[in-house]
Amino acid sequence: MIRKGDIKDLEACIKLFKQSVKTLCAKDYTKDQIKAWLGIDEEKWKEKFKNDEIFIYEREGKIASFISIILDQKILDLLFTHPDFASQGLATNLLDFALRNYPHNEIYTFVSLSAKEFFLKNDFEIVRENEAIRANQILKNFLMKKELK
């Protein structure tokens, strides 16, 4: 079931995010890079969950995947799936659902090495390679864009 998310989902989504990054990104990033990536600012996440478009995919009574879109910036900010539910089509369904009523004709996102193939399969194209620096670690990612009709 897909539903609108809100601030009450914050804690569970942060936990899901951390499990996802630790497990699903381990083949593409070093332990130090993952540790740096996990060092999130929970206050910023609170703001995201108050202001962004958040959708939650629930499965078996748990949050299995979530997506966050910053509408006025045309940015897909977060899309993470719990490792127990990876490769089951949940993220694709959630992305399609979130974009169904999206008001713009394009959307951008910064995509990890681990998620690059997923976004390419979902008709995003690479705009450029990017490097984010977190806790003195360089995290390679990609700025990607999708044209919408």
Order of alpha helices (4+ residues) and beta strands (2+ residues): beta-alpha-alpha-alpha-beta-beta-beta-alpha-beta-alpha-beta-beta
